[in-house]
Amino acid sequence: MRRALFFVALFTLVFSLAGCEWLEFEETPDETIDTGAYTEQEMIELIESLMPEAYQRVDYDLASFEAALIDMAERNREATIGIRAEGAFGLGGGSGSGVVYQRDSGTFYAVTNHHVIDGASAIGVTYERNGLLFDVPAEDVELLGSDATTDLAVLRFEADDHFPTVEFADSYDLNVGGVAFAIGNPLGFDYFGTLTLGAISGLSRYVFGSDLEVPFIQHDAGLAPGNSGGGLYNLDGELIGINNMKIVDELAGDIGFAIPSNTVSRVIDDLEEQGYVERSFLGISAEPRRSDCGQSYGVCVGGLVPEGVADAAGIEVGDIIKGFKLAEEEEYRKVLNFSELREAILNAPVGAEASVRFERDGDMIDSDYVELVVHPDDRRD
């Protein structure tokens, strides 16, 4: 095939050099090119130098790509654990997946879903090496904290074996169309560490009818019961999310969701330090999917909580929020819609200093920095 394309290109080159008027070059050769004086590779390089950029030949090293993919799968499969949630009095219970993200000598930290361990009287860990399953007993596993609102939980366990830890990606850098790999334990531990492939289908999705305050990544990598708590990874093997659910409907399929890595990182910090999560609060209301102010992007402020953070920042009803920035950040994060604003606020720690960029009467204004407070639903007074 390559040789056939070569001769087609060669014919095109010779034909064009013969003086055809519809093909213009920056310089017209003064003498005929002796094609016999060039090797095949030299002729290919000459042809490519004269062809438009869109027609340049590109080589893909598929073997190297496959090798990198295999290495990624091997490393992240070993960072995947199975969760055994035992019911009261040793009855019932279930299983799920988890991801090891931190280690301290023989002590390991793993993140999973709240719903995987919710109601369990004891939690055990199972892992796979060389196709064999090994158990960490419940007495060596500690639940550090769990949060129903974001559906995340953190475990700490002791083990003699080695577990690699995953690297977190910046989920703000994700794009629809990006490749996503899910690794987990569908249908129990018989298919431990199953790898499935898909694409990112949506970002900052707040699922209709769900009680979870999570800006989900939507993707179509295959998920099944037991995948909950397992990792979602990018091409570099970095963790981009924790899988937690899919829509099961006879009219639709391949609609899965994962909690973004930035949210996971933010939540596990709270769960490690204090055992519970405190979300930040800005204090505005807005129509999540409509352009009430006629804006092409941004959040039209429909209401304010009296004496709240947004009120203190000088925001008024009718302003259009277009950016959000923490004090330690260099640039404002562009806010396209209400879901993205909610995600930025959720990922900001309580007590952080934040500024909001908003439009008012055609003018762009950066608010003073104000301290984010605890969400009313999370206050423990």
C-alpha positions as CSV (number, residue, x, y, z in Angstrom):
1,M,0.0,0.0,0.0
2,R,2.8,2.4,0.9
3,R,4.6,1.6,-2.4
4,A,1.4,2.3,-4.3
5,L,1.0,5.6,-2.6
6,F,4.6,6.4,-3.3
7,F,4.2,6.0,-7.1
8,V,1.0,8.0,-7.0
9,A,2.8,10.8,-5.2
10,L,5.8,10.5,-7.6
11,F,3.5,10.8,-10.6
12,T,1.9,13.8,-9.1
13,L,5.3,15.4,-8.4
14,V,6.6,14.8,-11.9
15,F,3.4,16.0,-13.5
16,S,3.3,19.2,-11.4
17,L,7.0,19.9,-12.1
18,A,6.3,19.7,-15.9
19,G,4.6,23.0,-15.7
20,C,0.9,22.5,-14.9
21,E,-0.5,26.0,-14.2
22,W,-3.0,25.1,-11.5
23,L,-0.3,24.1,-8.9
24,E,1.8,27.0,-7.8
25,F,5.1,26.9,-5.9
26,E,7.1,29.7,-4.3
27,E,9.9,29.0,-6.8
28,T,9.7,27.4,-10.2
29,P,12.5,24.9,-10.8
30,D,14.9,26.0,-13.6
31,E,15.8,22.5,-14.6
32,T,14.2,19.0,-14.7
33,I,14.6,16.8,-11.7
34,D,16.4,13.5,-12.4
35,T,14.2,11.1,-10.3
36,G,16.8,8.4,-10.8
37,A,19.3,10.3,-8.8
38,Y,17.2,9.9,-5.6
39,T,16.5,6.9,-3.4
40,E,12.9,6.0,-2.6
41,Q,13.3,7.5,0.9
42,E,14.8,10.7,-0.5
43,M,11.9,11.0,-3.0
44,I,9.4,10.5,-0.2
45,E,11.0,13.3,1.8
46,L,11.1,15.6,-1.3
47,I,7.4,14.9,-2.0
48,E,6.4,15.5,1.6
49,S,8.3,18.8,1.6
50,L,6.2,20.0,-1.3
51,M,2.8,18.6,-0.1
52,P,0.3,20.7,2.0
53,E,0.6,20.1,5.7
54,A,-2.8,18.3,5.8
55,Y,-1.3,15.6,3.5
56,Q,1.9,15.0,5.4
57,R,2.6,11.4,6.3
58,V,2.4,10.6,10.0
59,D,3.8,7.5,11.7
60,Y,2.1,6.1,14.7
61,D,4.2,3.8,16.9
62,L,1.4,1.5,17.9
63,A,3.7,-1.0,19.6
64,S,5.0,1.6,22.0
65,F,1.5,2.9,22.6
66,E,0.3,-0.7,23.5
67,A,3.3,-1.2,25.7
68,A,2.6,2.0,27.6
69,L,-1.0,0.9,28.0
70,I,-0.1,-2.5,29.3
71,D,2.3,-0.9,31.8
72,M,-0.4,1.5,33.0
73,A,-2.9,-1.3,33.4
74,E,-0.5,-3.5,35.3
75,R,0.5,-0.7,37.7
76,N,-3.0,0.6,38.4
77,R,-4.5,-2.9,38.7
78,E,-2.0,-3.5,41.6
79,A,-3.3,-0.3,43.2
80,T,-6.8,-1.6,42.9
81,I,-8.3,-3.4,45.9
82,G,-11.5,-5.2,46.6
83,I,-13.7,-4.1,49.5
84,R,-15.6,-6.7,51.6
85,A,-18.5,-5.0,53.4
86,E,-19.8,-7.5,56.0
87,G,-23.3,-7.1,57.3
88,A,-24.5,-7.2,60.9
89,F,-23.8,-10.4,62.7
90,G,-21.8,-11.6,59.7
91,L,-24.9,-11.7,57.5
92,G,-25.3,-10.2,54.0
93,G,-23.0,-7.5,53.0
94,G,-21.5,-6.9,49.6
95,S,-18.3,-6.1,47.7
96,G,-16.9,-3.2,45.7
97,S,-13.6,-1.7,44.6
98,G,-11.1,0.8,46.0
99,V,-7.9,2.6,45.0
100,V,-4.7,2.9,47.0
101,Y,-3.5,6.5,46.9
102,Q,-1.0,6.8,49.7
103,R,1.3,4.6,51.8
104,D,3.5,5.0,54.9
105,S,5.7,1.9,55.2
106,G,3.3,-1.0,55.7
107,T,0.2,1.3,56.1
108,F,-1.9,2.1,53.1
109,Y,-4.7,4.5,52.4
110,A,-7.5,3.8,49.9
111,V,-10.5,5.7,48.6
112,T,-13.8,4.0,47.8
113,N,-17.5,4.9,47.6
114,H,-19.6,5.6,50.7
115,H,-22.3,3.4,49.4
116,V,-19.9,0.4,49.2
117,I,-19.2,0.4,53.0
118,D,-22.4,2.1,54.2
119,G,-24.0,0.1,57.0
120,A,-21.2,-2.5,57.2
121,S,-20.4,-3.9,60.6
122,A,-16.9,-4.8,59.4
123,I,-14.8,-4.0,56.4
124,G,-12.2,-6.3,54.9
125,V,-9.8,-5.8,51.9
126,T,-9.1,-8.3,49.2
127,Y,-6.4,-8.0,46.5
128,E,-5.0,-10.0,43.6
129,R,-1.4,-11.0,42.8
130,N,-0.5,-13.3,39.9
131,G,-4.2,-14.4,39.6
132,L,-4.4,-15.3,43.2
133,L,-6.6,-13.6,45.8
134,F,-5.4,-12.5,49.3
135,D,-7.4,-11.1,52.2
136,V,-6.6,-8.4,54.7
137,P,-8.7,-9.2,57.8
138,A,-11.2,-6.7,59.1
139,E,-9.2,-6.1,62.3
140,D,-6.4,-4.6,60.1
141,V,-8.7,-2.2,58.2
142,E,-9.9,1.1,59.7
143,L,-12.6,3.4,58.3
144,L,-11.2,6.9,58.7
145,G,-14.3,8.7,57.4
146,S,-17.2,8.5,55.0
147,D,-19.4,11.1,53.3
148,A,-22.8,10.4,51.9
149,T,-23.2,13.7,50.0
150,T,-20.1,13.1,47.8
151,D,-20.3,9.3,48.0
152,L,-16.6,8.9,49.1
153,A,-15.0,7.0,52.0
154,V,-11.4,6.6,53.1
155,L,-9.9,3.4,54.5
156,R,-6.5,2.7,56.2
157,F,-5.2,-0.8,56.3
158,E,-2.0,-2.8,57.2
159,A,-0.5,-5.3,54.8
160,D,2.8,-7.0,54.2
161,D,2.5,-6.9,50.4
162,H,3.5,-3.8,48.3
163,F,0.8,-1.6,46.8
164,P,1.7,1.1,44.3
165,T,-0.1,4.4,44.7
166,V,-2.0,6.2,41.9
167,E,-1.2,9.7,40.7
168,F,-4.0,12.2,40.6
169,A,-4.6,14.2,37.4
170,D,-6.1,17.7,37.3
171,S,-9.7,17.0,36.4
172,Y,-10.1,20.6,35.3
173,D,-7.9,19.7,32.3
174,L,-10.3,17.0,31.0
175,N,-12.1,17.4,27.7
176,V,-15.1,15.6,26.2
177,G,-13.7,13.0,23.8
178,G,-10.7,12.1,26.0
179,V,-10.0,8.5,26.5
180,A,-10.9,6.9,29.8
181,F,-10.0,3.5,31.3
182,A,-12.0,2.0,34.2
183,I,-10.4,-0.6,36.5
184,G,-12.5,-2.4,39.1
185,N,-14.1,-5.6,40.3
186,P,-17.4,-6.2,38.5
187,L,-19.7,-8.8,39.9
188,G,-17.5,-9.6,42.8
189,F,-13.9,-10.8,42.8
190,D,-14.1,-13.5,40.0
191,Y,-13.2,-10.8,37.5
192,F,-10.9,-8.8,39.7
193,G,-9.1,-5.8,38.2
194,T,-11.2,-5.8,35.0
195,L,-10.1,-3.1,32.5
196,T,-12.6,-1.4,30.3
197,L,-12.2,1.4,27.7
198,G,-14.3,4.3,26.8
199,A,-14.5,8.1,26.2
200,I,-15.3,11.0,28.4
201,S,-18.9,12.0,27.4
202,G,-19.6,14.9,29.6
203,L,-18.2,17.1,32.4
204,S,-19.6,18.7,35.5
205,R,-22.8,16.6,35.3
206,Y,-25.2,16.9,38.2
207,V,-27.4,13.9,37.8
208,F,-31.2,14.6,37.8
209,G,-32.9,13.0,40.7
210,S,-29.7,12.2,42.6
211,D,-29.1,13.4,46.2
212,L,-25.4,13.6,45.5
213,E,-23.7,17.0,45.3
214,V,-21.1,15.9,42.9
215,P,-20.0,17.3,39.5
216,F,-19.7,13.9,37.8
217,I,-17.6,12.9,34.8
218,Q,-19.8,11.1,32.4
219,H,-18.2,8.3,30.4
220,D,-19.0,5.1,28.5
221,A,-16.3,2.7,29.9
222,G,-18.1,-0.5,30.9
223,L,-19.3,-0.6,34.5
224,A,-21.2,-3.2,36.5
225,P,-22.1,-3.8,40.1
226,G,-18.8,-4.1,42.0
227,N,-17.0,-1.4,39.9
228,S,-18.1,1.2,42.5
229,G,-15.1,2.8,44.1
230,G,-12.7,1.8,41.3
231,G,-10.6,4.2,39.4
232,L,-11.0,6.0,36.1
233,Y,-7.7,6.8,34.4
234,N,-6.4,8.8,31.5
235,L,-3.9,7.7,28.8
236,D,-1.0,8.6,31.2
237,G,-2.4,6.3,33.9
238,E,-3.3,9.2,36.1
239,L,-6.5,8.9,38.2
240,I,-9.2,11.2,36.8
241,G,-12.1,10.0,38.9
242,I,-13.6,7.4,41.1
243,N,-16.5,5.4,39.5
244,N,-19.7,5.3,41.5
245,M,-22.7,4.7,39.4
246,K,-24.3,4.2,36.0
247,I,-27.8,4.8,34.6
248,V,-29.6,1.5,34.1
249,D,-32.4,1.9,31.6
250,E,-33.7,-0.3,28.8
251,L,-33.7,2.8,26.5
252,A,-30.1,3.8,27.2
253,G,-26.8,2.3,28.0
254,D,-23.2,3.2,28.5
255,I,-24.0,6.2,30.7
256,G,-21.6,5.9,33.6
257,F,-20.4,8.4,36.1
258,A,-17.2,9.1,38.1
259,I,-16.4,11.6,40.9
260,P,-13.6,13.9,39.4
261,S,-10.1,13.6,40.9
262,N,-10.0,17.2,42.1
263,T,-13.2,16.6,44.1
264,V,-11.8,13.3,45.4
265,S,-8.5,14.9,46.5
266,R,-10.4,17.7,48.3
267,V,-12.8,15.3,50.1
268,I,-10.2,12.8,51.2
269,D,-8.2,15.6,52.9
270,D,-11.2,16.3,55.1
271,L,-11.9,12.6,55.7
272,E,-8.3,11.9,56.7
273,E,-8.0,14.9,59.0
274,Q,-11.4,15.0,60.7
275,G,-13.5,12.0,59.5
276,Y,-16.2,14.1,57.9
277,V,-16.6,16.6,55.1
278,E,-17.4,20.4,55.3
279,R,-18.3,21.9,52.0
280,S,-17.8,25.6,51.1
281,F,-20.8,27.9,50.5
282,L,-21.0,31.0,48.4
283,G,-24.7,31.9,49.0
284,I,-26.3,32.5,45.6
285,S,-29.2,31.0,43.7
286,A,-29.5,30.7,40.0
287,E,-31.2,28.8,37.2
288,P,-28.9,25.9,36.4
289,R,-29.6,25.5,32.7
290,R,-31.1,28.7,31.4
291,S,-29.7,32.1,30.3
292,D,-31.8,34.3,32.5
293,C,-29.7,37.4,31.8
294,G,-29.2,36.8,28.1
295,Q,-25.6,35.8,28.7
296,S,-23.7,33.5,26.3
297,Y,-21.9,32.0,29.2
298,G,-21.7,32.4,33.0
299,V,-24.1,32.3,35.9
300,C,-26.9,34.8,36.2
301,V,-27.4,35.6,39.9
302,G,-31.1,35.1,40.7
303,G,-30.9,35.4,44.5
304,L,-28.6,36.0,47.4
305,V,-28.4,34.7,51.0
306,P,-28.6,37.8,53.2
307,E,-25.2,38.6,54.8
308,G,-23.7,35.6,53.0
309,V,-20.3,35.3,51.3
310,A,-21.6,36.5,47.9
311,D,-23.3,39.5,49.5
312,A,-20.1,40.4,51.3
313,A,-18.2,40.2,48.0
314,G,-20.5,42.9,46.6
315,I,-22.4,40.6,44.2
316,E,-26.0,41.7,43.3
317,V,-29.0,40.0,41.7
318,G,-28.6,40.2,37.9
319,D,-24.8,40.1,38.0
320,I,-23.3,37.4,35.7
321,I,-20.5,35.4,37.4
322,K,-17.9,34.5,34.8
323,G,-14.8,33.5,36.9
324,F,-13.8,32.1,40.3
325,K,-10.3,32.2,41.9
326,L,-8.7,31.2,45.2
327,A,-6.1,33.6,46.6
328,E,-3.2,31.2,46.0
329,E,-4.2,30.7,42.3
330,E,-2.7,32.9,39.6
331,E,-5.7,33.1,37.2
332,Y,-9.4,33.0,37.4
333,R,-11.1,29.7,36.5
334,K,-13.6,30.5,33.7
335,V,-17.1,29.7,34.7
336,L,-19.3,28.7,31.8
337,N,-22.4,27.6,33.8
338,F,-23.9,27.0,37.2
339,S,-22.6,23.4,37.4
340,E,-19.0,24.6,36.9
341,L,-19.4,27.2,39.6
342,R,-20.8,24.6,42.0
343,E,-17.8,22.4,41.2
344,A,-15.3,25.2,41.9
345,I,-16.9,26.0,45.2
346,L,-17.1,22.4,46.2
347,N,-13.4,21.9,45.5
348,A,-12.5,24.9,47.5
349,P,-11.7,24.3,51.2
350,V,-13.7,26.0,53.9
351,G,-11.9,29.1,55.1
352,A,-10.2,29.7,51.8
353,E,-10.0,33.3,50.4
354,A,-11.9,33.5,47.1
355,S,-12.7,36.2,44.6
356,V,-15.4,36.2,42.0
357,R,-15.2,37.8,38.6
358,F,-18.6,39.1,37.4
359,E,-20.2,41.3,34.7
360,R,-22.5,44.1,35.6
361,D,-23.9,46.5,33.0
362,G,-21.3,45.5,30.5
363,D,-18.4,46.1,33.0
364,M,-16.2,43.2,34.3
365,I,-15.5,43.4,38.0
366,D,-13.2,41.3,40.3
367,S,-14.6,41.2,43.8
368,D,-12.6,41.6,46.9
369,Y,-11.3,38.3,48.5
370,V,-13.8,36.9,51.0
371,E,-13.6,33.8,53.2
372,L,-15.7,30.8,52.2
373,V,-17.9,29.5,55.0
374,V,-19.3,26.1,55.8
375,H,-22.4,25.0,53.8
376,P,-25.5,25.3,56.0
377,D,-26.2,21.5,55.6
378,D,-22.7,20.7,57.0
379,R,-22.7,22.9,60.0
380,R,-22.2,20.9,63.2
381,D,-23.3,23.6,65.8
